[in-house]
Amino acid sequence: MAYRRVQQWSVFARTWWLYDAAHQCPNLSAHRVIPYLQGKHKPIYHPLSDVGDHVVVINTKEVAMQGEYWRRFKYFHHTGYPGGFSEASAWRVHEIDPTRVMHQAVYCRLPGNLLRKGLMRRLHLYPDDAVPDEIMENISDQIRQVQEIPKRLDEYTEEEIQEFPKLFDCCWYGSMQFYRGVVLLFQARGSCERRVQEAFDKEKAEETLHNMNNADTVEQLVWWFEMRVLHVELHLIG
């Protein structure tokens, strides 16, 4: 009986969830957060019952929108008086209040009944990861992000970099083998080869290839490589 009693307490208790909105679409994130606000993940859920949990959303200033949504998506407001209509682009609203875009995304997707204001009071939005300690102490679980964020190069350890599969064997960026591999990949594009031959006489093209293949330093090889790319771009523009 004691186990059942503790199980009921854990079900009826309001859990605090953490969601990281960095590089996430606010509209898709709203669909991920709303079930936790409404309590749909609980067996006691009912549309007319307020059994949802608290959700803490961090890094709302780093949300991302697809395509040109930042410029084309509009937010409307009316004061209720004549001439009180106004509209603003998403980027402008986000610039004024970094939490407003996420707030509106969740608010507009909740059912328009009397529970909506109570559900929004349990949504805690922060523009960065600076969350008060009294709130962080309550968080017990985390919500999975909608989109997986790839790691930057500086976030990988040296062991992961060495074990990463490579097209050709080289130490890493900055080595002669790396730049020679880039040159070989560039030379493999037959269309560019033909356009270089057409744009310049055969002797000059052969001289460029000879200088690239016989470069003694990385700087010389990179310089000849950039010169050859410039030749192709000039020919394409011409």
HELIX and SHEET records of a PDB file:
HELIX    1   1 ALA A    2  PHE A   12  1                                  11    
HELIX    2   2 PRO A   26  GLN A   38  1                                  13    
HELIX    3   3 THR A   60  GLU A   62  5                                   3    
HELIX    4   4 TYR A   69  ARG A   72  1                                   4    
HELIX    5   5 ALA A   90  ILE A   96  1                                   7    
HELIX    6   6 ARG A  100  ARG A  109  1                                  10    
HELIX    7   7 ARG A  116  ARG A  121  1                                   6    
HELIX    8   8 ASP A  133  MET A  136  1                                   4    
HELIX    9   9 LEU A  153  GLU A  155  5                                   3    
HELIX   10  10 GLU A  158  GLU A  163  1                                   6    
HELIX   11  11 MET A  176  GLN A  187  1                                  12    
HELIX   12  12 GLY A  190  ALA A  199  1                                  10    
HELIX   13  13 LYS A  202  ASN A  213  1                                  12    
HELIX   14  14 VAL A  218  ILE A  237  1                                  20    
SHEET    1   A 4 LEU A 123  LEU A 125  0                                        
SHEET    2   A 4 HIS A  54  ILE A  58  1                                        
SHEET    3   A 4 TRP A  16  ASP A  20  1                                        
SHEET    4   A 4 ILE A 139  GLN A 142  1                                        
SHEET    1   B 2 LYS A  74  HIS A  78  0                                        
SHEET    2   B 2 PHE A  85  SER A  89 -1                                        
END                                                                             
